[in-house]
Amino acid sequence: MALDLLPVTTTTSSGSCSPVTGTTMSAEDANRTARTLKALADPARLRLLSIIAAHEGGEACVCDLTEPVGLSQPTVSHHLKVLTEAGFVTREKRGVWAYFTLVPDAVRALTAHLGEHLLDRSGA
């Protein structure tokens, strides 16, 4: 009976198969990034960001956001609060309404940060 053998690899002195050649995320950085990603890890929040971004000037009144996502105003307000606390939108009160504006630099910073730590840096 023939056996399918796995190839032999050499290990470094630390016991790993390949050495770490780049910078890695610290535990604190990973926790902070995970908290930020959790703010985005909800379909309603992603839709809200998309809807706000699609409005002229990247700004929308909360009154324009409840119907497209099919959620109640208190639920939409909760999601917007999470996005505001995570820094993805800003809130400005005008009369009885709140207006939310996308913070494009927050989205760019997150994608750049993830790219810095997760994309292949070998140029391949």
N, C-alpha and C positions, 0 to 999 in steps of 0.2 A: 504494500500500500504506500503510495507516494504522499509525502507531507509537503504542504505549502509552508515554507519557512519565511519568516519575516527577515528583511535585510538587517545586517548588523550595523549599528551606528556607534560612533564614539561619543563619549560624554566628556564634558568639561570637568574640572576639579569640583565644581559645585554639584555635579550630578545631573545637570540639565543637558539636553541634546544640542542646544545651540546657545551661544552667549547672547546676552542682552547688549545691543549695540546703540540703542537710543535712549532718550529720556522716557520715563514712565510716569503715569499719574500717581501722585501720592494718595494715601488713603483718604486724607482730608479733601483733596481735590476731587476724587472719585465720588465721595459722599455729596459734596456740593453740586457736582455735575448731575448726579442722579436725582437730587431734589429738583433741579431745574428741568430735567427731562420728565419727571413725574408731573410737572405742571402742564406739559404738552401731551402726556400720555392719556389723553381722553379725546374721543372723536368729536364731542361737542366743542371742546376748547380749540381743537385744530380747525374746525369749521368756523368758529367765531373769528379766529385770527385771519382766516382766508377771506371771510366776508368783510372784515374791517379793512384789510389790505386792498380789496377790490373797490371799496368806496373811494370817491374822489378825495385826494389828499391823504388817503390812508386813515381816514377818521370816520366814525359812525356813532350815531346816537343810540343809546340802549334801546330806544323805542323802535329802531329799525332792525334789531337783532333777534328779538324773540320769535317772530313769525318764521324766518328762514330756517331756524334750527328746531322749531316745533316744541319748544320748552316754555315753561312759565317764566314770567319776569323774575321772580325770586331765584329760580334755578339759574337763569342766564346771569343774573347779578352775582351769584356765588362763583360761577365759572370765570367771570370777568375779574372778580376780586383775586382769584388764584393767579390769573394771568398778569394782573397788575403787580401783585406781590413778587412774582417771578421776574418782573421787569420787561415783559414782552409788550405791554401796552401801558399808556398813561391815561389817567382819568381827569376830566375837567368838568366841573359842575357849571351848567348854564341854566339859570332859572330852576325849573323843576326837573330838568333832564340832565343826565350825565353823558358826556361824549368821550369815546375811547379812541385813542390814536395808537397805531402800530409803532413800535420802536424797532426799526429795521436793523439798527446796530446791535441790538440784543440777539436777533436771529443770526446775523453775520458772525458775531463773537462766538456763539455756541457752535455753529458749524465749523468755524476756524479752529476752535479748541478741540473739537472731536477729530477733525482732520489732522491736527498736529500730533495727536496721540494714537490714532487708529488707522491711518492710511499708510500704505507701504512707502517707506522713505528711501528705498533702494533705487528708485527711479525706474523700476521695472513695471 
